[in-house]
Amino acid sequence: MQTRFSCYGQASTRPSPVNRMMAAFARSFRDGVDINLGVGYVNEKTIPVAYLNEAMQAVAGDGGKYRQAFNYGAPDGSANLIAALRRFLRRGLDEATLERKRLIIGPCGATSVLDSLAQVLAPGLVVTSDPLYYIYADALERRGFEVLSVPEDAEGPDLAALERKLVGLSDRVAFFYLVTVNNPSCTVLSNARRRALLDVAARLSREQRRKTPIVFDLAYELLLHDPNAEPFVSVLPEDELDIVYEVGTLSKVLAPALRIGYLLGPDGPLMDAMVQRTSDAGFSAPLFVQEMAGYLLDTRIEEQLRAVNAGYREKAVAVAAGIGRSLGPFLAECRGGSAGFYYYLTLREIETHPASAFFKHLTRDGGEPRVLYVPGEYCVHPRGDLASIGRRQLRLSYGFEEVPQILNAIELMRQAAALLS
């Protein structure tokens, strides 16, 4: 007898390639020996355990301010957390813009906000960058969307390539999805390119006489640790058609386990549908966790941001030096290092996909530490412009492991590359 599945359910019975790869590696991972540069976890040293404990005690001890903190909450989010986030967001947005926009809390982190968007918006084309956020791209395709990936240059998705790809397809675009510090490539979306992409979405909206949302994923914006980098500027104040939405998270700067993700944008039917989706998914995000996050935003966030970014800056510089020293002769390009915690490497000749000799050498059983990275083949659209070059690319995370282990892994990569050259 067979179980009847929805289209999404049927697609979900087959684990994604990166899911299979990570699961296989994890089953035999040797703590203290093997080195995981593939996992996108934050560094454990950046998680403020003492502050989290302080926040828990504060929430549990003040039943007046944090009413019923261990009960169910409202589906649009804790009033305390929303107010704290609004105060925090004044660092980059004017009061008038914040006053005009609605802010809601997702059921379980920023990923749940993205998943809800895929639930409430009609399927169609999703315009995004290439390399792309492969986890969400896979999920979108399981939901019945098509991904239109646009190769990026140094500032984000290439505008000329975007215009070519949109010819004859404008009526099929469901929404634009841009990660402002791209995962996997860590390319920083420039402010000029952000405004230009808004112009494209606005033009499509006018042509089609319907709103075409443009969603900016700010997951890594708070980790802009390069002192010479241009500060991010939101386009929410320039949004004349009410089509801009920003997805934010506290995972990268406080703790992923808090699972706090939010959506900021124009009030209206889409926001109403998102709140109903949160209610359907589980009433609300855990209320006591929301209250803890609000407390930390009001009391500890500035010192936490300084500490986190100082730590990642130090790691970024050290790892960049290691990449240049060990892999320089084999590299065609290296991106990243200004924000977030990834480097995206393109090798000149050596292939990096899971069936390649390079990958197999680094993950083989033996006396040496095994090294895992995310192959570029998983990071580019399989039917996109970069499918071929993706076979020579890889994403390297300097977030989770410590610098000595990362440098050792890069040296092992050099040895593998030398053997294959």
C-alpha positions in Angstrom: 0.0 0.0 0.0 1.2 3.5 -0.9 0.8 6.8 1.0 -0.7 9.6 -1.0 1.5 12.7 -1.0 1.1 16.3 -2.1 3.5 17.4 -4.8 5.6 19.1 -2.1 5.5 15.9 0.1 6.5 13.7 -2.8 9.4 16.1 -3.6 10.4 16.1 0.1 10.8 12.3 0.3 14.1 12.8 -1.6 16.7 14.5 0.5 18.5 17.4 -1.3 22.1 16.6 -2.4 23.7 18.8 0.3 21.4 17.3 2.9 22.7 13.8 1.9 26.3 14.9 1.9 26.2 16.6 5.3 24.3 13.6 6.9 26.8 11.1 5.5 29.7 13.1 6.8 28.1 13.6 10.2 27.6 9.9 10.8 31.3 9.3 10.9 32.6 12.7 12.0 35.5 12.5 14.5 35.4 15.3 17.0 38.7 17.0 17.4 40.1 15.3 14.3 37.9 16.0 11.2 37.3 19.6 10.1 33.9 20.8 9.0 34.1 23.9 6.8 30.7 23.2 5.2 28.4 23.8 8.1 27.0 27.3 8.4 27.0 27.4 12.2 28.1 30.5 14.1 31.2 30.3 16.2 30.4 29.0 19.7 32.5 31.7 21.2 30.2 34.4 19.8 27.1 33.0 21.7 26.7 35.1 24.9 25.7 32.4 27.3 26.0 34.7 30.3 23.8 37.3 28.7 21.3 34.6 27.7 21.1 33.5 31.3 20.7 37.1 32.5 17.9 37.6 30.0 16.1 34.4 31.2 16.3 35.5 34.8 15.0 39.0 33.9 12.0 37.6 32.0 11.2 35.0 34.6 11.5 37.5 37.4 9.3 40.4 36.0 5.8 39.1 35.6 4.6 42.7 35.2 6.5 43.6 32.1 6.7 40.0 30.7 3.2 38.8 31.2 2.5 35.1 30.7 5.9 34.7 29.2 5.7 30.9 29.4 2.3 30.7 27.8 1.2 31.1 24.2 1.8 34.4 22.5 0.2 36.5 19.8 0.8 35.3 16.2 2.2 38.6 15.1 4.8 38.6 17.9 5.6 39.9 21.4 4.8 43.6 21.8 8.0 43.9 23.9 10.2 42.3 21.2 8.6 44.3 18.4 9.1 47.6 20.3 12.8 46.6 21.0 13.4 45.7 17.4 11.9 49.1 16.3 14.3 50.9 18.6 17.2 48.8 17.3 16.3 49.4 13.7 16.6 53.1 14.2 20.3 52.7 13.6 19.5 52.4 9.9 16.0 53.6 9.3 14.3 56.9 10.0 11.4 57.1 12.4 8.9 58.1 9.7 9.7 55.0 7.6 9.6 52.7 10.7 6.2 54.2 11.6 4.8 53.4 8.2 5.9 49.8 8.1 4.6 46.7 9.9 6.9 44.4 11.8 6.0 40.8 12.6 7.8 37.9 14.2 8.1 34.5 12.4 7.2 31.2 14.0 10.8 29.8 14.1 13.6 32.0 12.8 14.1 33.7 9.5 13.9 30.4 7.7 10.3 30.1 8.8 9.5 33.6 7.4 10.9 32.5 4.0 9.0 29.3 4.2 5.8 31.2 5.0 6.4 33.5 1.9 6.5 30.4 -0.2 3.3 29.2 1.3 1.2 32.4 0.9 2.5 33.7 -2.5 1.2 32.2 -5.8 3.9 30.0 -7.4 5.8 31.5 -10.3 9.4 32.6 -11.1 11.6 33.7 -8.2 14.4 36.0 -9.3 17.6 35.6 -7.3 21.3 35.6 -7.7 23.7 32.9 -9.0 25.4 31.5 -6.9 22.2 31.2 -4.9 21.0 30.4 -1.4 20.7 26.8 -2.3 18.7 25.7 0.8 15.9 28.1 0.0 16.1 27.6 -3.7 15.6 23.8 -3.2 12.7 24.5 -0.9 11.1 26.9 -3.4 11.3 24.3 -6.2 9.7 21.7 -3.9 6.9 24.2 -3.3 6.2 24.5 -7.1 8.2 27.7 -7.8 10.8 28.1 -10.6 14.1 29.8 -9.8 15.4 32.3 -12.2 19.0 32.7 -11.2 21.0 35.7 -12.4 24.9 35.6 -12.4 26.3 38.1 -10.0 29.2 40.5 -10.4 31.1 42.3 -7.6 28.0 44.3 -6.6 25.2 41.6 -6.8 23.0 40.2 -9.6 24.2 41.6 -12.9 21.6 44.1 -14.2 22.2 43.4 -17.9 21.9 39.7 -17.4 18.7 40.2 -15.4 17.1 42.3 -18.2 18.0 39.6 -20.8 16.5 36.9 -18.7 13.3 38.8 -18.0 12.4 39.2 -21.7 9.1 37.5 -22.2 8.9 36.3 -18.6 7.7 39.4 -16.7 4.2 38.1 -16.3 5.5 35.0 -14.5 7.6 36.6 -11.8 6.3 35.8 -8.3 8.8 37.8 -6.4 12.5 38.8 -6.2 14.7 37.3 -3.4 18.0 38.9 -2.7 20.4 38.0 0.2 22.3 41.2 0.9 25.4 39.4 2.0 25.1 36.5 -0.4 25.2 32.9 1.0 27.2 31.2 -0.4 29.4 33.7 -2.1 29.4 36.5 0.5 29.2 39.0 -2.3 27.9 42.2 -0.6 24.9 43.7 -2.5 25.9 47.3 -3.1 23.5 50.1 -2.2 23.4 51.3 -5.8 22.5 47.8 -7.0 19.9 47.4 -4.3 18.2 50.6 -5.6 18.5 49.4 -9.2 16.8 46.1 -8.4 14.0 47.9 -6.7 13.5 50.0 -9.9 13.3 46.7 -11.9 10.7 45.3 -9.5 8.7 48.5 -9.5 8.7 48.6 -13.3 7.5 45.0 -13.5 4.8 45.9 -11.0 3.6 48.8 -13.1 3.7 46.8 -16.3 1.8 43.9 -14.9 -0.5 46.0 -12.8 0.1 43.9 -9.7 2.6 44.1 -6.9 5.7 42.1 -7.4 7.4 41.8 -4.0 11.1 42.3 -3.7 12.4 40.5 -0.6 15.8 41.4 0.9 17.2 38.8 3.3 19.4 40.6 5.8 20.7 37.5 7.5 24.4 38.6 7.5 24.1 42.4 7.4 24.9 42.8 11.1 28.1 41.0 10.4 29.7 43.7 8.3 33.1 43.5 9.9 35.3 45.1 7.2 36.0 48.7 8.5 36.4 49.9 4.9 33.1 48.5 3.7 30.2 50.8 2.7 27.5 50.7 5.3 24.2 49.2 4.2 21.3 51.5 3.3 17.8 50.2 3.2 15.5 51.0 0.2 12.4 50.9 2.4 12.2 54.7 2.5 12.2 54.8 -1.4 9.4 52.1 -1.8 6.6 54.1 -3.4 4.6 51.0 -4.4 4.8 49.2 -1.1 6.6 46.1 -2.5 9.8 46.0 -0.4 10.1 43.5 2.4 13.1 42.9 4.7 13.7 39.6 6.5 15.9 39.9 9.5 17.3 37.5 12.1 19.1 37.6 15.5 20.7 34.2 14.9 24.0 35.4 13.7 24.7 37.9 16.4 22.9 36.4 19.5 22.2 32.7 19.2 20.6 30.6 16.4 18.7 28.6 19.1 16.6 31.7 19.9 15.0 31.2 16.5 14.1 34.9 16.1 13.3 36.0 12.6 11.2 39.0 11.6 9.6 40.6 8.5 9.5 44.3 8.1 7.4 45.9 5.3 4.2 47.5 4.2 1.0 46.5 6.0 -1.6 44.8 3.9 -2.9 41.5 2.8 0.5 39.9 2.5 1.4 40.7 6.1 -2.1 39.5 7.2 -1.5 36.2 5.4 2.0 35.8 7.0 0.5 36.3 10.5 -2.2 33.7 9.8 0.6 31.3 8.6 2.4 31.8 11.9 -0.8 31.0 13.7 -1.3 27.9 11.6 2.3 26.8 12.2 2.1 26.9 16.0 0.3 30.0 17.3 3.5 32.0 17.7 7.3 31.8 18.2 8.0 30.7 21.9 7.0 33.7 23.9 9.7 33.5 26.6 12.4 33.4 23.9 10.9 36.5 22.2 10.9 38.3 25.5 14.6 37.3 26.1 15.5 38.6 22.7 13.8 41.9 23.4 15.6 42.3 26.7 18.9 41.6 25.0 18.2 44.2 22.3 17.5 46.8 24.9 20.5 46.0 27.2 23.3 44.1 25.6 23.2 44.3 21.8 25.8 47.0 21.2 28.6 45.4 23.1 27.6 42.0 21.7 27.8 43.3 18.1 31.3 44.8 18.8 32.5 41.5 20.2 31.1 39.3 17.5 32.3 41.5 14.6 35.8 41.8 16.1 36.0 38.0 16.4 34.9 37.4 12.8 37.1 40.1 11.5 40.2 38.5 13.1 39.2 35.2 11.6 38.5 36.6 8.2 41.9 38.2 8.0 43.7 35.1 9.2 41.9 32.8 6.8 42.4 35.1 3.9 46.1 35.0 4.5 46.0 31.2 4.7 44.0 30.9 1.4 46.5 33.1 -0.3 49.5 31.3 1.1 48.3 27.8 0.5 45.9 27.9 -2.4 47.0 31.1 -4.3 48.6 29.2 -7.2 45.4 27.1 -7.8 42.9 30.0 -7.5 41.0 31.8 -10.2 39.0 33.9 -7.8 38.3 34.3 -4.1 35.2 36.2 -2.8 34.1 37.1 0.7 35.9 38.3 3.8 34.0 41.7 4.3 30.9 40.4 6.0 29.4 37.1 7.2 31.7 34.2 7.6 32.2 32.5 4.2 34.8 32.6 1.4 33.8 31.4 -2.0 36.6 30.0 -4.1 36.9 29.3 -7.8 39.8 27.0 -8.7 41.6 27.3 -12.0 41.4 23.7 -13.2 40.6 21.4 -10.3 37.1 20.2 -10.0 35.5 20.2 -6.5 32.2 18.4 -6.9 31.4 15.3 -4.7 32.5 12.9 -7.5 35.8 14.7 -8.0 39.2 13.4 -7.0 39.7 16.6 -4.9 36.6 16.0 -2.8 37.2 12.3 -2.4 40.8 12.9 -1.3 39.7 15.3 1.4 36.9 13.2 2.7 38.6 9.8 2.5 39.0 7.6 5.6 42.6 7.4 6.9 45.0 8.9 9.3 44.6 12.6 8.2 41.7 14.8 9.3 38.9 14.7 6.8 37.8 18.1 5.5 34.3 18.9 4.4 33.2 22.0 2.4 30.1 22.8 0.3 30.8 22.1 -3.4 30.0 24.9 -5.8 28.0 22.4 -7.8 25.4 22.7 -5.0 25.7 26.5 -4.8 24.8 27.4 -8.4 21.6 26.7 -10.3 21.9 23.3 -12.0 20.3 24.7 -15.2 21.8 28.2 -14.9 24.7 30.1 -16.5 27.2 29.0 -13.8 26.5 25.2 -13.8 29.8 24.5 -15.5 32.1 26.8 -13.5 30.3 25.6 -10.3 32.1 22.3 -10.7 35.4 24.1 -9.8 34.0 26.2 -6.9 33.5 25.7 -3.2 32.1 27.5 -0.2 34.4 27.6 2.9 33.0 28.6 6.2 35.3 30.3 8.8 32.4 30.6 11.3 32.3 27.4 13.3 35.8 26.0 13.4 38.7 27.8 15.1 41.5 29.4 13.0 44.2 26.7 13.6 41.8 23.9 12.4 40.7 26.1 9.4 44.3 26.8 8.4 45.1 23.1 8.7 42.2 22.3 6.4 43.4 24.8 3.8 46.8 23.2 3.9 45.2 19.8 3.3 43.4 21.4 0.4 46.7 22.6 -1.0 48.2 19.1 -0.7 45.2 17.6 -2.5 45.4 20.3 -5.2 49.2 19.6 -5.6 48.6 15.9 -6.0 46.1 16.5 -8.8 48.0 19.2 -10.7 
